[in-house]
């Protein structure tokens, strides 16, 4: 019995030592990462950083986190971020985000509020710290822009999974339920439901480089996107599509996404409310689209490919502007 007590005591001391060593290593690594972002041209700041959770968890809390990329104009600030992991499974990380965050873009600043926003990241064990899979879950999310518009979503689900052995291909699944557009748009659409029923995306993205510990330095970009399905349901409107897009030699998108809009005539008031067309020209647009829909044999379904070619983007025969840059 005495021997068993000594064994248990020795195990407890060993485990406690492991936790304190691991906690110190985690804190040092987090401080180093924040410090080295400046060397990569980013701005990273915080007011406090601590590790708790003894004896079975490593709970890293970063207070007043500020991240920004002056070159691109993007930034993110949050009162706190918590990164949690079990001490015996440190490659599986849980992230908990504050209910209020700020996102800066080159065009506008966004205030993001949520009832719950949590993420899970699983890393491939090893020195490269390559991403294996990721999930993000959000409930009761609301976005307010400094340009005056607001939007919300009841449920957000995002998941990715690594495909293949080199870490450059990832399957992506996105589902958003109960999307609420800006009240200003909805005021002009009295016959539309107040929320979109769902938005779903199923795609595979191929990157130029793996998502691993060097991603912040080398910055992987998308080289190919295979859209297996995109689907949006809003009342009688159903938008669906599939296709693929790849980066050309100049880094601009090349390819096409075949889109189908069911009950497309119901979308005309939406196009006017969104400012895409004026009420005066809406009948002309409807007549043109009716001719296109009639060619497919299903007058209520409008088939238009979203085309990226020679540096330009078009929706069927209608030019939209420059093609997006992928890398």
C-alpha positions in Angstrom: 0.0 0.0 0.0 2.8 2.4 0.9 4.4 1.6 -2.5 1.2 2.5 -4.3 1.0 5.8 -2.5 4.5 6.6 -3.5 3.8 5.7 -7.1 0.7 7.9 -7.2 2.6 10.8 -5.6 5.4 10.5 -8.1 3.0 10.4 -11.0 1.2 13.5 -9.6 4.5 15.4 -9.3 5.6 14.3 -12.8 2.3 15.4 -14.3 2.4 18.7 -12.4 5.9 19.3 -13.7 4.7 18.5 -17.2 1.9 20.9 -17.0 4.0 23.8 -15.7 6.7 23.2 -18.4 4.0 23.0 -21.1 2.2 26.1 -19.8 5.4 28.0 -19.8 6.3 26.8 -23.4 2.8 27.8 -24.6 3.0 31.2 -23.1 6.5 31.7 -24.6 5.4 30.5 -28.0 2.3 32.8 -28.0 4.4 35.8 -27.0 6.9 35.0 -29.7 4.2 34.6 -32.3 2.8 38.0 -31.5 6.2 39.6 -31.5 7.2 38.1 -34.9 4.1 39.4 -36.6 5.8 42.7 -36.8 8.7 41.2 -38.8 6.1 39.9 -41.3 4.7 43.4 -41.8 1.7 43.0 -39.5 0.7 44.8 -36.4 -0.1 42.7 -33.3 -0.8 44.0 -29.9 -2.4 42.9 -26.6 -2.6 44.1 -23.0 -2.2 40.7 -21.2 -1.5 37.1 -21.8 -1.9 34.2 -19.4 -2.1 30.4 -19.2 -4.4 28.6 -16.7 -6.3 25.3 -16.5 -4.0 23.2 -14.2 -3.8 20.2 -14.2 -5.7 18.8 -17.3 -6.0 21.8 -19.6 -3.9 24.5 -21.2 -6.2 27.6 -21.3 -4.5 30.5 -23.0 -6.2 33.9 -22.7 -5.1 36.9 -24.7 -6.7 40.2 -23.6 -7.3 43.2 -25.8 -6.0 41.5 -28.9 -5.3 43.7 -31.9 -4.2 42.3 -35.3 -3.8 44.4 -38.5 -2.3 44.2 -41.9 -1.4 47.8 -43.0 -0.7 46.7 -46.5 -4.1 45.2 -47.2 -6.1 47.4 -44.8 -7.6 44.4 -42.9 -7.6 44.3 -39.1 -9.3 42.6 -36.2 -9.7 43.6 -32.5 -11.4 41.7 -29.7 -11.6 42.2 -25.9 -10.3 38.7 -25.4 -9.6 35.4 -27.2 -9.3 32.1 -25.3 -7.5 29.1 -26.8 -8.1 25.9 -24.9 -6.7 22.4 -25.2 -6.4 19.3 -23.1 -2.9 18.9 -21.7 -2.8 15.3 -22.9 -4.0 16.2 -26.4 -2.5 19.6 -27.2 -3.0 19.2 -31.0 -6.8 19.6 -30.6 -7.5 23.3 -29.9 -10.8 25.0 -28.9 -11.1 28.7 -29.4 -13.7 30.9 -27.7 -14.4 34.4 -28.9 -15.8 37.5 -27.2 -19.4 38.5 -27.9 -18.3 41.8 -29.4 -15.5 42.2 -32.0 -14.4 44.7 -34.6 -13.3 43.8 -38.1 -11.6 46.4 -40.3 -11.6 46.1 -44.1 -10.3 48.5 -46.9 -14.0 49.6 -47.5 -15.7 49.7 -44.1 -15.4 48.8 -40.4 -17.7 46.1 -39.1 -18.9 45.5 -35.5 -19.6 41.8 -35.0 -21.8 40.6 -32.1 -22.8 37.0 -31.3 -24.5 35.0 -28.7 -21.9 32.3 -29.2 -18.9 32.0 -31.4 -16.5 29.1 -31.0 -14.0 27.3 -33.1 -12.1 24.0 -33.1 -8.8 23.3 -34.8 -7.1 20.0 -35.1 -3.4 20.1 -36.0 -1.4 17.2 -37.5 1.0 16.1 -34.7 4.6 17.1 -35.6 6.9 20.0 -36.0 5.2 21.6 -39.0 1.9 22.1 -37.1 -0.1 21.6 -40.3 -3.9 22.1 -40.3 -5.9 18.9 -40.4 -9.4 20.2 -39.9 -11.3 23.2 -38.6 -14.8 24.0 -37.4 -16.5 27.3 -36.6 -19.9 27.6 -34.9 -21.8 30.8 -34.4 -25.3 31.5 -33.0 -27.2 34.8 -33.0 -24.6 36.7 -35.0 -25.2 40.3 -36.0 -23.0 42.6 -38.2 -23.2 46.4 -38.2 -21.3 48.4 -40.7 -20.1 52.0 -40.2 -21.7 52.6 -43.6 -25.1 52.3 -42.0 -26.3 48.7 -42.9 -26.9 45.8 -40.6 -27.3 42.0 -41.2 -27.7 38.9 -39.0 -27.6 35.1 -39.1 -29.2 32.7 -36.7 -26.8 29.9 -37.2 -23.4 29.7 -38.8 -21.5 26.4 -39.4 -18.2 26.3 -41.1 -16.0 23.1 -41.4 -12.8 22.3 -43.4 -10.9 19.0 -43.8 -7.5 18.3 -45.3 -7.6 16.1 -48.4 -4.4 14.3 -49.5 -1.0 14.1 -48.0 0.7 17.4 -48.9 -1.7 19.7 -47.0 -2.6 22.0 -49.9 -6.1 20.7 -50.6 -9.0 21.3 -48.2 -12.7 20.5 -48.4 -14.9 23.3 -47.2 -18.5 23.2 -46.0 -20.4 26.3 -45.1 -24.0 26.6 -43.9 -25.9 29.7 -42.8 -29.5 29.5 -41.5 -31.8 32.4 -40.9 -29.9 35.2 -42.7 -31.5 38.5 -42.0 -30.7 41.2 -44.6 -30.5 44.9 -43.8 -33.9 46.3 -42.7 -33.6 49.1 -45.3 -33.6 46.4 -48.1 -36.4 44.5 -46.4 -38.6 47.6 -46.2 -38.6 47.7 -50.0 -39.5 44.0 -50.2 -42.7 43.6 -48.3 -43.6 40.3 -50.1 -40.3 38.6 -49.2 -39.7 36.6 -46.0 -37.7 38.5 -43.5 -34.9 35.9 -43.5 -33.3 33.7 -46.0 -33.9 30.1 -45.2 -30.4 28.9 -45.9 -27.1 29.4 -47.7 -24.9 26.3 -48.3 -21.5 25.9 -49.9 -19.6 22.7 -50.6 -16.2 23.2 -52.2 -12.7 22.0 -52.4 -9.9 24.6 -52.4 -6.3 23.9 -53.5 -3.7 26.2 -52.1 -0.3 27.2 -53.3 1.3 26.1 -50.0 0.2 24.1 -47.0 -1.5 25.7 -44.0 1.1 25.1 -41.4 3.3 27.1 -38.9 4.9 29.1 -41.8 1.6 30.2 -43.3 1.9 33.7 -41.7 5.2 34.2 -43.4 4.6 32.6 -46.9 0.9 33.4 -47.0 -0.7 30.6 -49.0 -3.2 31.6 -51.7 -5.9 29.7 -53.6 -4.8 28.3 -56.9 -8.0 26.3 -57.7 -11.5 26.2 -56.3 -13.9 23.4 -57.2 -17.5 24.3 -56.2 -19.4 21.1 -55.9 -22.6 23.0 -54.8 -23.7 26.4 -53.8 -27.4 26.8 -52.8 -29.4 29.7 -51.5 -33.1 29.5 -50.6 -35.1 32.7 -50.0 -38.9 32.2 -50.2 -39.7 31.1 -53.7 -36.2 31.9 -55.0 -33.7 29.2 -55.2 -30.2 29.9 -56.5 -28.0 26.9 -57.1 -24.7 26.3 -58.9 -21.5 24.4 -59.4 -18.2 24.7 -61.4 -14.5 25.5 -60.9 -12.2 28.4 -61.0 -8.4 28.4 -61.2 -5.7 31.1 -61.0 -4.2 32.0 -64.4 -0.6 32.9 -64.9 -1.3 36.5 -63.8 -3.1 35.4 -60.7 -6.5 36.3 -61.9 -9.5 33.9 -61.8 -10.2 31.8 -64.9 -13.2 29.5 -65.1 -17.0 29.4 -64.8 -19.7 28.6 -62.2 -22.9 27.4 -63.8 -25.8 29.1 -61.9 -29.5 28.4 -62.0 -32.1 30.8 -60.5 -35.5 29.2 -60.0 -38.6 31.5 -60.1 -36.2 34.2 -61.3 -39.0 36.8 -61.9 -39.5 37.0 -58.2 -35.9 38.4 -58.0 -36.7 41.5 -60.0 -37.9 43.5 -57.0 -34.8 42.4 -55.1 -32.5 43.7 -57.9 -34.3 47.1 -57.7 -34.2 47.3 -53.9 -30.4 46.4 -53.9 -29.7 49.2 -56.4 -28.6 46.8 -59.2 -31.1 48.2 -61.6 -33.6 51.1 -61.5 -37.4 50.6 -61.4 -37.6 52.3 -64.8 -35.4 49.8 -66.6 -36.7 46.7 -64.7 -39.3 45.8 -67.4 -36.6 45.9 -70.0 -34.3 43.6 -68.0 -37.2 41.3 -67.3 -38.0 41.0 -71.1 -34.3 40.3 -71.9 -34.1 37.6 -69.1 -37.3 36.1 -70.2 -35.8 35.5 -73.7 -32.7 33.9 -72.1 -34.9 31.7 -69.9 -37.0 30.6 -72.8 -34.0 29.1 -74.6 -33.6 26.5 -71.9 -37.1 25.2 -72.2 -37.9 26.0 -68.5 -39.2 29.6 -68.5 -39.3 29.9 -64.7 -35.6 28.8 -64.4 -32.8 31.2 -65.5 -29.5 29.5 -66.3 -26.6 32.0 -66.5 -22.9 31.0 -66.1 -20.6 33.2 -64.0 -17.6 33.5 -66.2 -14.0 34.6 -65.4 -12.0 35.0 -68.5 -9.2 37.2 -69.8 -9.2 39.3 -66.7 -12.9 40.1 -66.8 -16.0 38.8 -65.0 -19.4 38.3 -66.7 -22.8 36.8 -65.8 -23.9 35.2 -69.0 -23.8 38.0 -71.6 -23.7 40.8 -69.0 -20.2 42.2 -68.1 -19.7 42.7 -64.3 -16.1 44.1 -64.2 -12.6 42.9 -63.5 -11.9 39.2 -62.5 -11.0 38.7 -58.9 -7.3 38.0 -58.0 -6.6 34.6 -56.5 -2.9 34.8 -55.9 
